[in-house]
Amino acid sequence: MPKVFEWRGYRFFFYAHEGTPLEPAHIHVRKDGKEAKFWLRPFVSLAYNRGFNGLELKRIAGQVMSKRDEIERHWHGFFEI
């Protein structure tokens, strides 16, 4: 599970095996047993949520939007795309 960054206890990461064929670029977020997944393109959007409340999702989405380029660099570097 390559970690991209942490923010306020939230861990932003992706799984080393993201399906065959590889899914489009996205990021997983985990904290306190809760997890969400966000697609990065064509715009940041929630793929699923397991336990975060609306305010948490809004804050997490803001971080994903502000760091989307960094997340994509990590994604493409790791998967050598």
PDB file with one MODEL, atoms N, CA, C and O in Angstrom:
MODEL        1
ATOM      1  N   MET A   1       0.837  -1.181   0.000  1.00  0.00           N
ATOM      2  CA  MET A   1       0.000   0.000   0.000  1.00  0.00           C
ATOM      3  C   MET A   1       0.882   1.245   0.000  1.00  0.00           C
ATOM      4  O   MET A   1       1.229   1.741   1.071  1.00  0.00           O
ATOM      5  N   PRO A   2       1.245   1.749  -1.142  1.00  0.00           N
ATOM      6  CA  PRO A   2       2.060   2.965  -1.174  1.00  0.00           C
ATOM      7  C   PRO A   2       1.300   4.168  -0.605  1.00  0.00           C
ATOM      8  O   PRO A   2       0.222   4.523  -1.081  1.00  0.00           O
ATOM      9  N   LYS A   3       1.887   4.779   0.418  1.00  0.00           N
ATOM     10  CA  LYS A   3       1.290   5.971   1.025  1.00  0.00           C
ATOM     11  C   LYS A   3       1.753   7.191   0.245  1.00  0.00           C
ATOM     12  O   LYS A   3       2.941   7.346  -0.038  1.00  0.00           O
ATOM     13  N   VAL A   4       0.805   8.055  -0.101  1.00  0.00           N
ATOM     14  CA  VAL A   4       1.129   9.284  -0.823  1.00  0.00           C
ATOM     15  C   VAL A   4       1.389  10.408   0.173  1.00  0.00           C
ATOM     16  O   VAL A   4       2.389  11.117   0.060  1.00  0.00           O
ATOM     17  N   PHE A   5       0.490  10.576   1.153  1.00  0.00           N
ATOM     18  CA  PHE A   5       0.699  11.566   2.203  1.00  0.00           C
ATOM     19  C   PHE A   5      -0.283  11.317   3.342  1.00  0.00           C
ATOM     20  O   PHE A   5      -1.228  10.538   3.215  1.00  0.00           O
ATOM     21  N   GLU A   6      -0.036  12.001   4.458  1.00  0.00           N
ATOM     22  CA  GLU A   6      -0.956  11.992   5.595  1.00  0.00           C
ATOM     23  C   GLU A   6      -1.346  13.420   5.905  1.00  0.00           C
ATOM     24  O   GLU A   6      -0.568  14.353   5.709  1.00  0.00           O
ATOM     25  N   TRP A   7      -2.565  13.574   6.390  1.00  0.00           N
ATOM     26  CA  TRP A   7      -3.089  14.887   6.760  1.00  0.00           C
ATOM     27  C   TRP A   7      -4.081  14.695   7.895  1.00  0.00           C
ATOM     28  O   TRP A   7      -5.081  13.995   7.744  1.00  0.00           O
ATOM     29  N   ARG A   8      -3.798  15.323   9.034  1.00  0.00           N
ATOM     30  CA  ARG A   8      -4.678  15.262  10.203  1.00  0.00           C
ATOM     31  C   ARG A   8      -5.093  13.835  10.576  1.00  0.00           C
ATOM     32  O   ARG A   8      -6.231  13.596  10.980  1.00  0.00           O
ATOM     33  N   GLY A   9      -4.176  12.912  10.439  1.00  0.00           N
ATOM     34  CA  GLY A   9      -4.462  11.525  10.782  1.00  0.00           C
ATOM     35  C   GLY A   9      -5.087  10.710   9.667  1.00  0.00           C
ATOM     36  O   GLY A   9      -5.254   9.498   9.807  1.00  0.00           O
ATOM     37  N   TYR A  10      -5.439  11.356   8.556  1.00  0.00           N
ATOM     38  CA  TYR A  10      -5.981  10.651   7.391  1.00  0.00           C
ATOM     39  C   TYR A  10      -4.802  10.156   6.560  1.00  0.00           C
ATOM     40  O   TYR A  10      -3.859  10.904   6.301  1.00  0.00           O
ATOM     41  N   ARG A  11      -4.858   8.920   6.154  1.00  0.00           N
ATOM     42  CA  ARG A  11      -3.803   8.322   5.339  1.00  0.00           C
ATOM     43  C   ARG A  11      -4.306   8.239   3.898  1.00  0.00           C
ATOM     44  O   ARG A  11      -5.336   7.618   3.636  1.00  0.00           O
ATOM     45  N   PHE A  12      -3.591   8.853   2.975  1.00  0.00           N
ATOM     46  CA  PHE A  12      -3.945   8.872   1.557  1.00  0.00           C
ATOM     47  C   PHE A  12      -3.008   7.892   0.851  1.00  0.00           C
ATOM     48  O   PHE A  12      -1.788   8.052   0.897  1.00  0.00           O
ATOM     49  N   PHE A  13      -3.574   6.886   0.205  1.00  0.00           N
ATOM     50  CA  PHE A  13      -2.762   5.805  -0.347  1.00  0.00           C
ATOM     51  C   PHE A  13      -3.484   5.146  -1.521  1.00  0.00           C
ATOM     52  O   PHE A  13      -4.640   5.448  -1.817  1.00  0.00           O
ATOM     53  N   PHE A  14      -2.770   4.245  -2.174  1.00  0.00           N
ATOM     54  CA  PHE A  14      -3.412   3.361  -3.144  1.00  0.00           C
ATOM     55  C   PHE A  14      -2.877   1.961  -2.907  1.00  0.00           C
ATOM     56  O   PHE A  14      -1.832   1.783  -2.283  1.00  0.00           O
ATOM     57  N   TYR A  15      -3.593   0.981  -3.403  1.00  0.00           N
ATOM     58  CA  TYR A  15      -3.171  -0.403  -3.260  1.00  0.00           C
ATOM     59  C   TYR A  15      -2.194  -0.749  -4.371  1.00  0.00           C
ATOM     60  O   TYR A  15      -2.334  -0.278  -5.499  1.00  0.00           O
ATOM     61  N   ALA A  16      -1.206  -1.573  -4.051  1.00  0.00           N
ATOM     62  CA  ALA A  16      -0.187  -1.943  -5.032  1.00  0.00           C
ATOM     63  C   ALA A  16      -0.782  -2.748  -6.189  1.00  0.00           C
ATOM     64  O   ALA A  16      -0.248  -2.723  -7.297  1.00  0.00           O
ATOM     65  N   HIS A  17      -1.875  -3.456  -5.941  1.00  0.00           N
ATOM     66  CA  HIS A  17      -2.534  -4.216  -7.010  1.00  0.00           C
ATOM     67  C   HIS A  17      -3.914  -3.597  -7.192  1.00  0.00           C
ATOM     68  O   HIS A  17      -4.836  -3.882  -6.428  1.00  0.00           O
ATOM     69  N   GLU A  18      -4.050  -2.760  -8.193  1.00  0.00           N
ATOM     70  CA  GLU A  18      -5.299  -2.016  -8.418  1.00  0.00           C
ATOM     71  C   GLU A  18      -6.114  -2.591  -9.574  1.00  0.00           C
ATOM     72  O   GLU A  18      -6.745  -1.849 -10.327  1.00  0.00           O
ATOM     73  N   GLY A  19      -6.097  -3.904  -9.707  1.00  0.00           N
ATOM     74  CA  GLY A  19      -6.950  -4.554 -10.700  1.00  0.00           C
ATOM     75  C   GLY A  19      -6.245  -4.821 -12.013  1.00  0.00           C
ATOM     76  O   GLY A  19      -5.230  -4.207 -12.340  1.00  0.00           O
ATOM     77  N   THR A  20      -6.815  -5.757 -12.754  1.00  0.00           N
ATOM     78  CA  THR A  20      -6.321  -6.091 -14.083  1.00  0.00           C
ATOM     79  C   THR A  20      -7.524  -6.123 -14.999  1.00  0.00           C
ATOM     80  O   THR A  20      -8.359  -7.016 -14.853  1.00  0.00           O
ATOM     81  N   PRO A  21      -7.658  -5.204 -15.932  1.00  0.00           N
ATOM     82  CA  PRO A  21      -6.695  -4.129 -16.195  1.00  0.00           C
ATOM     83  C   PRO A  21      -6.695  -3.098 -15.072  1.00  0.00           C
ATOM     84  O   PRO A  21      -7.623  -3.028 -14.266  1.00  0.00           O
ATOM     85  N   LEU A  22      -5.640  -2.307 -15.040  1.00  0.00           N
ATOM     86  CA  LEU A  22      -5.469  -1.285 -14.017  1.00  0.00           C
ATOM     87  C   LEU A  22      -6.624  -0.290 -14.057  1.00  0.00           C
ATOM     88  O   LEU A  22      -6.988   0.204 -15.124  1.00  0.00           O
ATOM     89  N   GLU A  23      -7.197   0.001 -12.895  1.00  0.00           N
ATOM     90  CA  GLU A  23      -8.257   1.013 -12.809  1.00  0.00           C
ATOM     91  C   GLU A  23      -7.671   2.394 -13.094  1.00  0.00           C
ATOM     92  O   GLU A  23      -6.462   2.591 -12.970  1.00  0.00           O
ATOM     93  N   PRO A  24      -8.521   3.352 -13.475  1.00  0.00           N
ATOM     94  CA  PRO A  24      -8.039   4.730 -13.639  1.00  0.00           C
ATOM     95  C   PRO A  24      -7.493   5.262 -12.310  1.00  0.00           C
ATOM     96  O   PRO A  24      -7.819   4.743 -11.243  1.00  0.00           O
ATOM     97  N   ALA A  25      -6.668   6.290 -12.389  1.00  0.00           N
ATOM     98  CA  ALA A  25      -6.037   6.860 -11.200  1.00  0.00           C
ATOM     99  C   ALA A  25      -7.080   7.275 -10.163  1.00  0.00           C
ATOM    100  O   ALA A  25      -8.084   7.910 -10.483  1.00  0.00           O
ATOM    101  N   HIS A  26      -6.812   6.898  -8.915  1.00  0.00           N
ATOM    102  CA  HIS A  26      -7.692   7.231  -7.799  1.00  0.00           C
ATOM    103  C   HIS A  26      -6.884   7.165  -6.515  1.00  0.00           C
ATOM    104  O   HIS A  26      -5.722   6.759  -6.526  1.00  0.00           O
ATOM    105  N   ILE A  27      -7.494   7.562  -5.415  1.00  0.00           N
ATOM    106  CA  ILE A  27      -6.824   7.550  -4.115  1.00  0.00           C
ATOM    107  C   ILE A  27      -7.779   6.994  -3.065  1.00  0.00           C
ATOM    108  O   ILE A  27      -8.977   7.278  -3.083  1.00  0.00           O
ATOM    109  N   HIS A  28      -7.232   6.202  -2.155  1.00  0.00           N
ATOM    110  CA  HIS A  28      -7.976   5.701  -1.006  1.00  0.00           C
ATOM    111  C   HIS A  28      -7.585   6.542   0.198  1.00  0.00           C
ATOM    112  O   HIS A  28      -6.457   7.026   0.289  1.00  0.00           O
ATOM    113  N   VAL A  29      -8.516   6.713   1.114  1.00  0.00           N
ATOM    114  CA  VAL A  29      -8.267   7.478   2.334  1.00  0.00           C
ATOM    115  C   VAL A  29      -8.788   6.661   3.506  1.00  0.00           C
ATOM    116  O   VAL A  29      -9.901   6.137   3.465  1.00  0.00           O
ATOM    117  N   ARG A  30      -7.971   6.556   4.555  1.00  0.00           N
ATOM    118  CA  ARG A  30      -8.368   5.752   5.705  1.00  0.00           C
ATOM    119  C   ARG A  30      -8.037   6.491   6.999  1.00  0.00           C
ATOM    120  O   ARG A  30      -7.010   7.161   7.115  1.00  0.00           O
ATOM    121  N   LYS A  31      -8.935   6.347   7.962  1.00  0.00           N
ATOM    122  CA  LYS A  31      -8.704   6.854   9.317  1.00  0.00           C
ATOM    123  C   LYS A  31      -9.674   6.157  10.264  1.00  0.00           C
ATOM    124  O   LYS A  31     -10.866   6.049   9.975  1.00  0.00           O
ATOM    125  N   ASP A  32      -9.163   5.691  11.383  1.00  0.00           N
ATOM    126  CA  ASP A  32      -9.994   5.094  12.436  1.00  0.00           C
ATOM    127  C   ASP A  32     -10.949   4.018  11.916  1.00  0.00           C
ATOM    128  O   ASP A  32     -12.107   3.966  12.328  1.00  0.00           O
ATOM    129  N   GLY A  33     -10.470   3.164  11.019  1.00  0.00           N
ATOM    130  CA  GLY A  33     -11.295   2.081  10.499  1.00  0.00           C
ATOM    131  C   GLY A  33     -12.268   2.476   9.405  1.00  0.00           C
ATOM    132  O   GLY A  33     -12.995   1.628   8.888  1.00  0.00           O
ATOM    133  N   LYS A  34     -12.292   3.757   9.046  1.00  0.00           N
ATOM    134  CA  LYS A  34     -13.164   4.239   7.964  1.00  0.00           C
ATOM    135  C   LYS A  34     -12.329   4.360   6.694  1.00  0.00           C
ATOM    136  O   LYS A  34     -11.120   4.583   6.757  1.00  0.00           O
ATOM    137  N   GLU A  35     -12.977   4.212   5.544  1.00  0.00           N
ATOM    138  CA  GLU A  35     -12.249   4.316   4.280  1.00  0.00           C
ATOM    139  C   GLU A  35     -13.146   4.896   3.189  1.00  0.00           C
ATOM    140  O   GLU A  35     -14.351   4.649   3.150  1.00  0.00           O
ATOM    141  N   ALA A  36     -12.526   5.669   2.311  1.00  0.00           N
ATOM    142  CA  ALA A  36     -13.214   6.209   1.136  1.00  0.00           C
ATOM    143  C   ALA A  36     -12.267   6.117  -0.052  1.00  0.00           C
ATOM    144  O   ALA A  36     -11.052   5.989   0.103  1.00  0.00           O
ATOM    145  N   LYS A  37     -12.847   6.184  -1.222  1.00  0.00           N
ATOM    146  CA  LYS A  37     -12.072   6.148  -2.466  1.00  0.00           C
ATOM    147  C   LYS A  37     -12.560   7.288  -3.344  1.00  0.00           C
ATOM    148  O   LYS A  37     -13.763   7.509  -3.482  1.00  0.00           O
ATOM    149  N   PHE A  38     -11.616   8.008  -3.935  1.00  0.00           N
ATOM    150  CA  PHE A  38     -11.939   9.127  -4.817  1.00  0.00           C
ATOM    151  C   PHE A  38     -11.299   8.925  -6.179  1.00  0.00           C
ATOM    152  O   PHE A  38     -10.107   8.631  -6.272  1.00  0.00           O
ATOM    153  N   TRP A  39     -12.084   9.082  -7.235  1.00  0.00           N
ATOM    154  CA  TRP A  39     -11.551   9.140  -8.591  1.00  0.00           C
ATOM    155  C   TRP A  39     -10.915  10.515  -8.772  1.00  0.00           C
ATOM    156  O   TRP A  39     -11.369  11.491  -8.174  1.00  0.00           O
ATOM    157  N   LEU A  40      -9.873  10.599  -9.589  1.00  0.00           N
ATOM    158  CA  LEU A  40      -9.170  11.864  -9.796  1.00  0.00           C
ATOM    159  C   LEU A  40      -9.595  12.585 -11.065  1.00  0.00           C
ATOM    160  O   LEU A  40      -9.495  13.810 -11.133  1.00  0.00           O
ATOM    161  N   ARG A  41     -10.060  11.870 -12.054  1.00  0.00           N
ATOM    162  CA  ARG A  41     -10.430  12.473 -13.337  1.00  0.00           C
ATOM    163  C   ARG A  41     -11.765  11.936 -13.810  1.00  0.00           C
ATOM    164  O   ARG A  41     -12.123  10.814 -13.452  1.00  0.00           O
ATOM    165  N   PRO A  42     -12.518  12.688 -14.599  1.00  0.00           N
ATOM    166  CA  PRO A  42     -12.190  14.014 -15.135  1.00  0.00           C
ATOM    167  C   PRO A  42     -12.221  15.094 -14.066  1.00  0.00           C
ATOM    168  O   PRO A  42     -11.701  16.191 -14.270  1.00  0.00           O
ATOM    169  N   PHE A  43     -12.833  14.784 -12.918  1.00  0.00           N
ATOM    170  CA  PHE A  43     -12.830  15.698 -11.771  1.00  0.00           C
ATOM    171  C   PHE A  43     -12.839  14.817 -10.525  1.00  0.00           C
ATOM    172  O   PHE A  43     -13.208  13.645 -10.597  1.00  0.00           O
ATOM    173  N   VAL A  44     -12.441  15.363  -9.403  1.00  0.00           N
ATOM    174  CA  VAL A  44     -12.425  14.594  -8.161  1.00  0.00           C
ATOM    175  C   VAL A  44     -13.859  14.229  -7.786  1.00  0.00           C
ATOM    176  O   VAL A  44     -14.717  15.100  -7.650  1.00  0.00           O
ATOM    177  N   SER A  45     -14.104  12.933  -7.622  1.00  0.00           N
ATOM    178  CA  SER A  45     -15.448  12.472  -7.270  1.00  0.00           C
ATOM    179  C   SER A  45     -15.347  11.251  -6.360  1.00  0.00           C
ATOM    180  O   SER A  45     -14.406  10.462  -6.454  1.00  0.00           O
ATOM    181  N   LEU A  46     -16.316  11.115  -5.495  1.00  0.00           N
ATOM    182  CA  LEU A  46     -16.344  10.019  -4.537  1.00  0.00           C
ATOM    183  C   LEU A  46     -16.753   8.723  -5.228  1.00  0.00           C
ATOM    184  O   LEU A  46     -17.803   8.660  -5.866  1.00  0.00           O
ATOM    185  N   ALA A  47     -15.925   7.694  -5.100  1.00  0.00           N
ATOM    186  CA  ALA A  47     -16.248   6.374  -5.645  1.00  0.00           C
ATOM    187  C   ALA A  47     -17.027   5.558  -4.615  1.00  0.00           C
ATOM    188  O   ALA A  47     -18.023   4.916  -4.948  1.00  0.00           O
ATOM    189  N   TYR A  48     -16.567   5.586  -3.361  1.00  0.00           N
ATOM    190  CA  TYR A  48     -17.316   4.948  -2.278  1.00  0.00           C
ATOM    191  C   TYR A  48     -16.896   5.538  -0.941  1.00  0.00           C
ATOM    192  O   TYR A  48     -15.835   6.148  -0.813  1.00  0.00           O
ATOM    193  N   ASN A  49     -17.744   5.344   0.039  1.00  0.00           N
ATOM    194  CA  ASN A  49     -17.492   5.817   1.392  1.00  0.00           C
ATOM    195  C   ASN A  49     -17.933   4.744   2.373  1.00  0.00           C
ATOM    196  O   ASN A  49     -19.047   4.226   2.292  1.00  0.00           O
ATOM    197  N   ARG A  50     -17.051   4.422   3.293  1.00  0.00           N
ATOM    198  CA  ARG A  50     -17.382   3.461   4.349  1.00  0.00           C
ATOM    199  C   ARG A  50     -17.111   4.108   5.703  1.00  0.00           C
ATOM    200  O   ARG A  50     -16.082   3.860   6.332  1.00  0.00           O
ATOM    201  N   GLY A  51     -18.050   4.939   6.137  1.00  0.00           N
ATOM    202  CA  GLY A  51     -18.009   5.434   7.497  1.00  0.00           C
ATOM    203  C   GLY A  51     -17.742   6.905   7.738  1.00  0.00           C
ATOM    204  O   GLY A  51     -18.040   7.397   8.826  1.00  0.00           O
ATOM    205  N   PHE A  52     -17.197   7.630   6.776  1.00  0.00           N
ATOM    206  CA  PHE A  52     -16.939   9.055   6.993  1.00  0.00           C
ATOM    207  C   PHE A  52     -18.243   9.837   6.933  1.00  0.00           C
ATOM    208  O   PHE A  52     -19.136   9.503   6.154  1.00  0.00           O
ATOM    209  N   ASN A  53     -18.355  10.883   7.757  1.00  0.00           N
ATOM    210  CA  ASN A  53     -19.541  11.731   7.686  1.00  0.00           C
ATOM    211  C   ASN A  53     -19.357  12.797   6.600  1.00  0.00           C
ATOM    212  O   ASN A  53     -18.275  12.926   6.029  1.00  0.00           O
ATOM    213  N   GLY A  54     -20.396  13.541   6.327  1.00  0.00           N
ATOM    214  CA  GLY A  54     -20.380  14.528   5.250  1.00  0.00           C
ATOM    215  C   GLY A  54     -19.301  15.582   5.391  1.00  0.00           C
ATOM    216  O   GLY A  54     -18.656  15.938   4.405  1.00  0.00           O
ATOM    217  N   LEU A  55     -19.091  16.087   6.597  1.00  0.00           N
ATOM    218  CA  LEU A  55     -18.067  17.106   6.809  1.00  0.00           C
ATOM    219  C   LEU A  55     -16.674  16.538   6.559  1.00  0.00           C
ATOM    220  O   LEU A  55     -15.836  17.192   5.939  1.00  0.00           O
ATOM    221  N   GLU A  56     -16.429  15.322   7.043  1.00  0.00           N
ATOM    222  CA  GLU A  56     -15.134  14.684   6.791  1.00  0.00           C
ATOM    223  C   GLU A  56     -14.901  14.514   5.295  1.00  0.00           C
ATOM    224  O   GLU A  56     -13.813  14.803   4.797  1.00  0.00           O
ATOM    225  N   LEU A  57     -15.923  14.044   4.576  1.00  0.00           N
ATOM    226  CA  LEU A  57     -15.776  13.841   3.132  1.00  0.00           C
ATOM    227  C   LEU A  57     -15.472  15.145   2.412  1.00  0.00           C
ATOM    228  O   LEU A  57     -14.665  15.173   1.482  1.00  0.00           O
ATOM    229  N   LYS A  58     -16.115  16.224   2.838  1.00  0.00           N
ATOM    230  CA  LYS A  58     -15.866  17.529   2.220  1.00  0.00           C
ATOM    231  C   LYS A  58     -14.410  17.946   2.428  1.00  0.00           C
ATOM    232  O   LYS A  58     -13.757  18.416   1.496  1.00  0.00           O
ATOM    233  N   ARG A  59     -13.911  17.776   3.638  1.00  0.00           N
ATOM    234  CA  ARG A  59     -12.523  18.144   3.936  1.00  0.00           C
ATOM    235  C   ARG A  59     -11.534  17.251   3.202  1.00  0.00           C
ATOM    236  O   ARG A  59     -10.530  17.730   2.674  1.00  0.00           O
ATOM    237  N   ILE A  60     -11.817  15.960   3.168  1.00  0.00           N
ATOM    238  CA  ILE A  60     -10.948  15.018   2.460  1.00  0.00           C
ATOM    239  C   ILE A  60     -10.924  15.354   0.974  1.00  0.00           C
ATOM    240  O   ILE A  60      -9.856  15.400   0.364  1.00  0.00           O
ATOM    241  N   ALA A  61     -12.096  15.589   0.392  1.00  0.00           N
ATOM    242  CA  ALA A  61     -12.170  15.926  -1.034  1.00  0.00           C
ATOM    243  C   ALA A  61     -11.367  17.188  -1.326  1.00  0.00           C
ATOM    244  O   ALA A  61     -10.725  17.280  -2.373  1.00  0.00           O
ATOM    245  N   GLY A  62     -11.392  18.155  -0.425  1.00  0.00           N
ATOM    246  CA  GLY A  62     -10.599  19.369  -0.599  1.00  0.00           C
ATOM    247  C   GLY A  62      -9.114  19.065  -0.666  1.00  0.00           C
ATOM    248  O   GLY A  62      -8.393  19.651  -1.474  1.00  0.00           O
ATOM    249  N   GLN A  63      -8.651  18.153   0.179  1.00  0.00           N
ATOM    250  CA  GLN A  63      -7.241  17.757   0.144  1.00  0.00           C
ATOM    251  C   GLN A  63      -6.907  17.029  -1.153  1.00  0.00           C
ATOM    252  O   GLN A  63      -5.855  17.263  -1.748  1.00  0.00           O
ATOM    253  N   VAL A  64      -7.798  16.153  -1.585  1.00  0.00           N
ATOM    254  CA  VAL A  64      -7.565  15.421  -2.839  1.00  0.00           C
ATOM    255  C   VAL A  64      -7.484  16.405  -4.001  1.00  0.00           C
ATOM    256  O   VAL A  64      -6.609  16.281  -4.858  1.00  0.00           O
ATOM    257  N   MET A  65      -8.389  17.380  -4.035  1.00  0.00           N
ATOM    258  CA  MET A  65      -8.358  18.375  -5.116  1.00  0.00           C
ATOM    259  C   MET A  65      -7.064  19.173  -5.092  1.00  0.00           C
ATOM    260  O   MET A  65      -6.458  19.403  -6.139  1.00  0.00           O
ATOM    261  N   SER A  66      -6.636  19.596  -3.913  1.00  0.00           N
ATOM    262  CA  SER A  66      -5.446  20.441  -3.838  1.00  0.00           C
ATOM    263  C   SER A  66      -4.160  19.667  -4.118  1.00  0.00           C
ATOM    264  O   SER A  66      -3.150  20.265  -4.488  1.00  0.00           O
ATOM    265  N   LYS A  67      -4.184  18.353  -3.946  1.00  0.00           N
ATOM    266  CA  LYS A  67      -2.981  17.540  -4.151  1.00  0.00           C
ATOM    267  C   LYS A  67      -3.125  16.560  -5.315  1.00  0.00           C
ATOM    268  O   LYS A  67      -2.356  15.605  -5.427  1.00  0.00           O
ATOM    269  N   ARG A  68      -4.093  16.794  -6.164  1.00  0.00           N
ATOM    270  CA  ARG A  68      -4.350  15.860  -7.267  1.00  0.00           C
ATOM    271  C   ARG A  68      -3.116  15.626  -8.131  1.00  0.00           C
ATOM    272  O   ARG A  68      -2.824  14.481  -8.477  1.00  0.00           O
ATOM    273  N   ASP A  69      -2.388  16.678  -8.485  1.00  0.00           N
ATOM    274  CA  ASP A  69      -1.196  16.506  -9.325  1.00  0.00           C
ATOM    275  C   ASP A  69      -0.147  15.640  -8.631  1.00  0.00           C
ATOM    276  O   ASP A  69       0.460  14.773  -9.259  1.00  0.00           O
ATOM    277  N   GLU A  70       0.064  15.874  -7.346  1.00  0.00           N
ATOM    278  CA  GLU A  70       1.022  15.075  -6.576  1.00  0.00           C
ATOM    279  C   GLU A  70       0.583  13.613  -6.524  1.00  0.00           C
ATOM    280  O   GLU A  70       1.401  12.710  -6.698  1.00  0.00           O
ATOM    281  N   ILE A  71      -0.694  13.384  -6.288  1.00  0.00           N
ATOM    282  CA  ILE A  71      -1.226  12.019  -6.239  1.00  0.00           C
ATOM    283  C   ILE A  71      -1.002  11.327  -7.581  1.00  0.00           C
ATOM    284  O   ILE A  71      -0.562  10.178  -7.626  1.00  0.00           O
ATOM    285  N   GLU A  72      -1.302  12.026  -8.669  1.00  0.00           N
ATOM    286  CA  GLU A  72      -1.127  11.429  -9.999  1.00  0.00           C
ATOM    287  C   GLU A  72       0.337  11.138 -10.294  1.00  0.00           C
ATOM    288  O   GLU A  72       0.636  10.129 -10.932  1.00  0.00           O
ATOM    289  N   ARG A  73       1.256  11.985  -9.851  1.00  0.00           N
ATOM    290  CA  ARG A  73       2.687  11.709 -10.048  1.00  0.00           C
ATOM    291  C   ARG A  73       3.079  10.416  -9.338  1.00  0.00           C
ATOM    292  O   ARG A  73       3.788   9.583  -9.903  1.00  0.00           O
ATOM    293  N   HIS A  74       2.621  10.251  -8.107  1.00  0.00           N
ATOM    294  CA  HIS A  74       2.908   9.014  -7.373  1.00  0.00           C
ATOM    295  C   HIS A  74       2.299   7.808  -8.084  1.00  0.00           C
ATOM    296  O   HIS A  74       2.952   6.776  -8.237  1.00  0.00           O
ATOM    297  N   TRP A  75       1.058   7.943  -8.511  1.00  0.00           N
ATOM    298  CA  TRP A  75       0.352   6.849  -9.196  1.00  0.00           C
ATOM    299  C   TRP A  75       1.112   6.416 -10.448  1.00  0.00           C
ATOM    300  O   TRP A  75       1.425   5.238 -10.619  1.00  0.00           O
ATOM    301  N   HIS A  76       1.404   7.378 -11.318  1.00  0.00           N
ATOM    302  CA  HIS A  76       2.066   7.053 -12.584  1.00  0.00           C
ATOM    303  C   HIS A  76       3.489   6.542 -12.357  1.00  0.00           C
ATOM    304  O   HIS A  76       3.956   5.664 -13.082  1.00  0.00           O
ATOM    305  N   GLY A  77       4.176   7.087 -11.355  1.00  0.00           N
ATOM    306  CA  GLY A  77       5.515   6.607 -11.040  1.00  0.00           C
ATOM    307  C   GLY A  77       5.504   5.180 -10.522  1.00  0.00           C
ATOM    308  O   GLY A  77       6.337   4.366 -10.923  1.00  0.00           O
ATOM    309  N   PHE A  78       4.575   4.872  -9.640  1.00  0.00           N
ATOM    310  CA  PHE A  78       4.514   3.533  -9.070  1.00  0.00           C
ATOM    311  C   PHE A  78       4.136   2.495 -10.116  1.00  0.00           C
ATOM    312  O   PHE A  78       4.756   1.435 -10.194  1.00  0.00           O
ATOM    313  N   PHE A  79       3.128   2.794 -10.917  1.00  0.00           N
ATOM    314  CA  PHE A  79       2.660   1.835 -11.914  1.00  0.00           C
ATOM    315  C   PHE A  79       3.402   1.961 -13.241  1.00  0.00           C
ATOM    316  O   PHE A  79       3.095   1.252 -14.199  1.00  0.00           O
ATOM    317  N   GLU A  80       4.386   2.873 -13.292  1.00  0.00           N
ATOM    318  CA  GLU A  80       5.228   3.073 -14.481  1.00  0.00           C
ATOM    319  C   GLU A  80       4.396   3.305 -15.731  1.00  0.00           C
ATOM    320  O   GLU A  80       4.591   2.669 -16.766  1.00  0.00           O
ATOM    321  N   ILE A  81       3.460   4.239 -15.599  1.00  0.00           N
ATOM    322  CA  ILE A  81       2.586   4.577 -16.730  1.00  0.00           C
ATOM    323  C   ILE A  81       3.087   5.858 -17.359  1.00  0.00           C
ATOM    324  O   ILE A  81       2.504   6.336 -18.333  1.00  0.00           O
TER     325      ILE A  81
ENDMDL
END
